[in-house]
Amino acid sequence: MGALMLQGTGSDVGKSVLVAGLCRALANRGLSVRPFKPQNMSNNAAVTSDGGEIGRAQALQALACRVPPHSDMNPVLLKPQADRTSQLIVHGRVRGTLGAANFREARRPLLAEVLASYERLRAAADIVVIEGAGSPAEINLRAGDIANMGFARAAKVPVVLVGDIDRGGVIASIVGTKAVIDPDDAAMIHGFLINKFRGDPALFDDGYREIERRSGWRGFGVIPWLDAVKHLPSEDAVILERDTRATDGAIVVACPILPRIANFDDLDPLKLEPAVRLVMVAPGQPIPAGAALVILPGSKATIADLAALRNEGWDIDIAAHVRRGGHVLGLCGGYQMLGRHVADPDRIEGTVKTAAGLAMLDVETRLAPMKTLRAVTGTALGAPMRGYEMHMGETTGAGTARPFAAIDGRPEGAVSTDGRIMGSYVHGVLASADVRRALLARLGANGAGLDYDAAVDSALDTIAAAIERHVAVDTLIDLAARTQA
C-alpha cells in the first residue's frame, strides 16, 4: 500500500506516541503495519527478535503493530556517552563511535543502509509508518540528513508535520517551518497535525484555518491531551528534565538522574504500585533521607556517571541510606557501580581506565568491546520474570555466589550478605508483578499485582481510539498509498 512519515516542528512534540497510536489504529483495522525510524538518538533501547537493539520508542511501536521488534525498524541508533561521543549502532549492532566533529560526514554513507531496511519493511507490510527525528526546520543539519527530509526525498515518502500546541507558538512553528525549509523539501509535506490540545478544540478553529492559509498545507486533525500517554514507556530523557515530581505512595523509591542515564523505563512499572512513591532525583537535590529503596539505573557511560554521582554527593547520601537500613538496587550500569571497581582497559567509554565503585557488592566489572544483547526468562527474587540484557562487560566476584536472578539455570547478578544491596543486568525485570511484589515485601509493603504489559497495551488502544476520533485516518491511508515505487 505504501508509507507515511510524521515529522515534527521540534523534539518532544509527540511524534513517537502518535506513530505508535496510528500503528495500533491501522493494525486494529486489520492492516499489516510496521514502524520505522531512520535514525534515532537515545540511550533507552530494547533488544530485537533478531538479536540486535533499537530505540525504545520503535520497540513500543512494534508492540502497537502487534509484531516483534526488528533491527530494521531503527537501522541507525546513536547512544550518547561520555566525552561528546556517541556509540553508533547500525542494523542493531555496534559499529564504533562518532564524535561531534565527524558526525555529519559519517552519516552520509548510512543512507543506503537505511533505505535497505525500509524496503525490507515495506515489502513485508501493507503500510509503514515512519517517525522523523528532531525537526526538518533544523536547516543547519540538512546537509547529509538521513533522519527527516533527506530520507523522505530519497524514499519518496509523503510527510505530515506535527506541532505541539501545549508548548505554545504552534502557528509560528508550523508556518515558520514552511518558511525556512527548502521548497523541494516543503513539497514533501502534505499537511499537519496539532497535538496535545487542552480544552475545546473549537477555540482553535481560526488558528487552524490560518495555518492552512499561510502554509498551503491542509490540516489532518487536532489531537487532545492524552492522559493514557503516562502509561507508556518514554524514550527521551527530556521527560526527566521536565518533570521530576514524585508520584503518590507510602514507600519512597528514589532514583538519581545521572547524566548518561539509560533505560530508565525500567522504573515505569513502579508507577503502577499504589504503595510506591517514586522520586526521580534531579542534579542538585539530595536523595531523600526517608527513602526505603534507592535504584541506580542503567548508564551509557558507567565510569563517567560514577564520577557525576560523587560530584553530586549522592555516594554520601547512599552510604547514609544504607547505614539507616535502606535497600539499594542497581540495574545494569547501576549494578556495575555497586561493585569494588570498574575497569575499562580498552577505553571503550573514555580515557579513564579504572574507577573505584561504591564497594557495596563484592564484585568487580571489566568492560569489553563485545556487547551482550539477549532476551531472557527465568526467576528473580524467587519470582518468574522476563526481560533483556544489554551491556558491554562482565561482572565477577564472590558476591555472585548470592545471585539476584536465575536465567536458564545459571545464576545472574549479586546480592549482599544482608540481602539489602542487589544488582542485576536484567532490564525490564520490574515489569513482572511477582518480582515487584517480592521486592516490595522486602521493604515492608504490599504489591498491587497489576500487569504492566497489559496496562501498556490498553493505553495503546486508548490512544488509537482517540486518533480514530480526531484524525482523518482514511485520508492519511490514501496519502500513504501515494508513496512512489
N, C-alpha and C positions, 0 to 999 in steps of 0.2 A: 504493500500500500504506500509506504513512504516514511517520512520522518519530519519532525518538527523540533525547533530549537528555542528554548527560553533563555534569553539573555536579560541582564539586569541593568538598571541605571547606576548600580553600585553594589558593593558587597553587602551581604546580610539583608537583602530586600525580600528574601523568602523564596528564592529560586528552587532550592533543594526540596523544600516542602511542597511547593506547587508541582514540581516534576513528580514527586512521589504520589501526591494526590491524583494528578492526572493519569499516571500509570495505573493506579488502582481503579480509577473510574473507567478507563479503557478496558482493563482486564475484567472488570465486572460486566462489561458489555459483551464479553466473550472473545475479545481480540487477543492475539498473541503479541505481547508488548515487551520491549527491552529498554532499560535506561542506558544512557551513555553520557560521559563527561570526558572530553578530550584530554584536558589537563586539569589537575587538581593540586592544591597546596594545603595539606592538613597533616597533623600528627595523630588524628583519630582515624584508624584504619581497621579493616576487617580481612580475615582470611577467606579466600575464594575456594570454590569447588575444585579448581584445577591447581590448587596448592600455591597460589600467589597471594597478593594483597592489593586492595583497592581502598579508596576513601570510604569512610563510614557512611556517608550520605548515599553513595551508589549501592552499598550493601542494603541499606534501608529501601532504596528504590527497587532493587531486585525483589525484596520481600513484597513490596507493593505489587509487583508484576506476578507474584507467586512463582518465581523461578529462582534457582540457586544463583548466588553471586559468582561472576566470572571475571577474570582479569581483563577481558576485552571491554568491559563496561567502564573502565577508567585506565586507559593504556599508559598514561603518564601521570605519575604521582610524585610530588615534591614534598619531602618531610623536613621542615626546618630543624636545624640543630645548631650547635654552638659555632662561634666564630664566623657568623654571617654566611654559612654554607647550608645547603640542603642535600639530603640524600635523594638520589634520583632512582625512582622505581619505574621500569618500563616493562609492560606486559606482566606485571606482578612480581618482577624480580629486581633485586638491587643491581644497578649498573654503574654505581660510583657516586660521586658528589659533584655538586655545582656550586660555584661561588657567585656572589652578586655581580662580579665583573664579567664573567663569561656566560651568564645565564641566557642572554638573548641569542648569542651565536650558537650555543649548544642546542637550543630548542629547535632551530630551523630544520635540521635533518630528521627530527622526530615526526614531522607531519606525515610522511609516508607510512610510518608505523601506526600512527593514529588513524589514518584513513583505512588501513588494512583491518584494524579492529572493528571500525564502524561498518565496513562492508560485510564482515562476517556476521555481525549482529543483525544487520538489515536483511541478510539472506535467511536468517532464522526466525524472523518475526513479521507480523503484519505492519507494525509501526514501531519506530524507535523514537523515544522522547529524550532530547538532548539538553543538557544543562551547560550554560556558559560559566565562565569564571570571572569574578570582578565585574568589569563593565567595558563595553566597546567604546565608551566615551573616554577611556584612558588612552588617548591617541598617542601619547608618548611611548606606549608599549605596542603600537600597532605593527611595526616592522617585525616580521618573523613570527607574528602571532599564530598560535595553534589552538587557542582556547576559545576565542569568540569569532570575530569576522573572518580571520584567517582560515579557520576550519569551515565556517558556513559557506564561504565563497568557493573553497576547494571542493566541498561535498555538494554544493548547490542545494542547500537546505534552507527552507523558509524560516524566518525568525519572528518571534513575538517578544516584545520588550516589556519587562516587569518593573513597575515603580512602586515604592513603599510610601504610602500616604501618611503612615504613622510618624515617620521621622520629619515630615514637613517638606515643602518645596517640591511636591511631586509634579506639578505642572512644569516648572522650570527644568526639572531633571529630565523629563521625557522630551520636551521641546528642545532643551539645550543639547541633548544627545543628537537629535537630528541636525542641529546647527553645526556641531563640531566634527562629526564623523565624515569620512569620505563619501561623496554622493553614490558611488558604486556600493559601498557598504550599506548606506541608508536604503538603497533599493532592495536589499535583502530583508528588511523589516516590513512586515505586512500589517502590524497592528500592535496594540499594547494591552496590558492588564494592570489594573490598580489593585494593590494588595494591602492587607492589614487595615481595612477601613473600620472605624468605630462609629456607631450611631446609624442614623438614617441615610442610606446611600443617595436618596433623592436630593439631599442637601448639596451633593457634589455634581448634580446634573450639568450645571452651567460650566463648571471646570472641566468636566469630561468632554463636553462638546468643544470647549475652547482648545483642548489638547488635540482633538481630531482636526479642528480647523487649522491650527498653527503648524501641526506636524504633517498633515496629509495622511496620517495613519488612522485606521479605524480602531475603535475600542472593542475588545472582546469580553469585557466584564469587569465588575467591581467585586472583589472578594472580601468578605468581612473578616474581622479579627477572629482567629480560630483558636479557641481555648484548648482544643484537642492536641495542638502542637506541643504542649508541655509534656505530653506522654511519649513523645518521640525522642530517640537519642539525638543529641546535637553533634555536628561535626566540627563546627567552627569555634575556636576558643574565644572569639569575640563575645560570646554569650557570657563567659565568665567575667570578662572585663565590664560588662554592662550591668550584671545583676549578681551580687554575692550575698543577697539576703538569705536568711535561714528559713527553712521550712518548719512547719509546726511539728511538735512531738516532745516527748518527755526525755528520751535518751539523746544526748548530744553526740553526733558523729562529726568530727572535724577533718577537713582535707585542705592542706595548704596548696595554693595555686602557684606552682613553680613555673619559671619562665618557659620551659620546654615540656610542659605537661602534655601527656599523650593518653589517648583512650580514656579520657575522663568520664565517658559514658558508662564505664564500669560501675559508677556510683548511682546511676539513674534508678536502678531497681529499689534503692533505699527510699526513694521518694514515695513508693507505694506503701511504706510502713507507717501507720499512724503513731507508733511508739517512737519513731526516729525524728529527731530534729537535725537535718543535715546542714552543716555550716561550711561553706567554701571560704577559706580564709585568704583574704587579699593581702598582697605585699604591704608591709607597714602595720599590719594588725597582728596581735598575739594570738596564738592558739588558745581557745577558751579553756580556762582552768577547770571548768566543770565537765569537760568532755569525758565520755565513757570510752570512746574509741577514736584514735587518730588513724586515718588512712593515708598512706603515702602512695600516690598514684603512679601510673606509668610515666616514663620520661624518654624523650628522644635523645637526650644527652645527659646520662646519669651523673657523670663527673661534674659537669657544669652546674647541674641542678643541685648537687650536693653542696657546692660552693655557695650557690644562691641561698639554700636553706640555712646555712651557717651565717651568711651575711644578714639574714632577716632575724637571726636569733632563735629560729624555730627549733634548732637542735637542743637548745637550753629548755625551751618550752616542752619538748617531747620528753626529755630526761626527767623533768619535774613531773610531768604527767605519769610517767612510769613509776616514779617513786611514790606517787599518791595511789598506786594500784590500778592505773589505767591500762587499757589494751592498745596495741598497735598492729595494724595490718598493712603490709607492703605488697603491692601488686606490680610485677614485672620490674621496671626500674626502681620502684619503691622497695621491692624485695632486695635488690642489689644494694641499695643504700643502707639497709639494716645490717649488713654484714660487716666484717672487720675491715675489709678494704676492697676497692675496685681497681683492677689493673687493666691498662689499655696499651699493651706493648706495641701494637701495630698502629697506634694513634688513629683509631677509627673515628673517635669523637672529636679529637683536637690535639693540642700539644702536650697536655698533661698525661704522663704515662701511668701514674699511680696516685690514688686518693684514698685517704682514710675514710672508712664508713662510720656509721653510728655505733657499731660494735654491740648491737642488741641481739643479734643472732650469731651463732658460732659457725659462720660460713664466709666464704670469700668468692669473688667473681673475677673471671678473666674474660674480657671482651674479645670477640673473634670476628673475622670478616664474614663467615657464613651465617646467614640468618635462618633461625628456626621459624617455620611457618606451618602450622598444622592445626586442624580442628581436633578436639579431644573430648572424650567422655570418661567418666569414672565416678569417684566419690571425693568429697571434700568435707572435712569436719564430720565424717561419718554419714553424709547425706549424698544422694545421687546428684550429679551435676554434669553439665556440658559447657564447653567454651572453646577457646583457641589460644595457642601460643604464638607470640610474635616478638622475638628478641634476638639480639646478637650477643653471644657469650654463653658461658657455663658457670653455674654456681655450685660449689662443692664445700665439704666440711662436715665436721661432726654433727652439726645441727640438723643435717638432712636425715639423720637416723630417726628423727621425730618428724615425719612428713606432715604437711598440711593436707595433701591430697594423694590419691592413688589413681594412676592413669594406666589402663591396660595392664594392671597388676604390678606396675612399678611405682615406687614412692616418688612424690613430687613436692617441692617446697620444703619448708622447715618451720618448726615451732619451738619456742624456748622451753626450758625445763619446767617453768611455772605455768606454761600454757597461755601467757598473756601477750607474747610477741609472735606474730605469724607472718610468713612470707610465701608468695606463690607467683609462678609465671603465668598462671591461667587467667586470661581476660574473660570477662563475662560470667565469672563464677557466681556472682551475686544475683544473676538473673534467676537462679534456682530458688524457689520459695523455701525448699527444705534446707538449703545451705544458709539462707538468711535467718531462718528460724533457729538453726543451730548456733549461728554467730550471735544473734540477739540473746539467746539463752545464756551465753557466757557473760553477757552484760547485765543480766537480771531483767530482761524484757521479753515480751512475747511477740513473735512474728505473726503477721496477719494471714500469711499463706496465700497471698494474691499472686496470680500468674502474670508475670511481667510480659512474656511474649504475647499473651492474649490481649493485654492492655494496649500494646503497641499495634497489634493487628486491628483491634477495634478502633483505635484512633485513626488509622489509615482509612478505614471505611467511613468514618465520620467526616474526614477531610474530603474524601472522594464525593460524598453526598453533597457537601457544600459547593464543591466545584461544579457538579451537575446542575445545581440550582442557580448559580451566579455567573457561570461562564458559558459562552457559546461553544460548547464542546463539539457539536455537529460541524460547525464552521471550521473549527481547528482540525478536525479529521479531514475535511475537504481540503484544507490548506496543506496538510501533510501529504496528501495524495499528489500535490503538485511537484514534489521532490523530483528533480531530474535524474535520469539514469546516468 
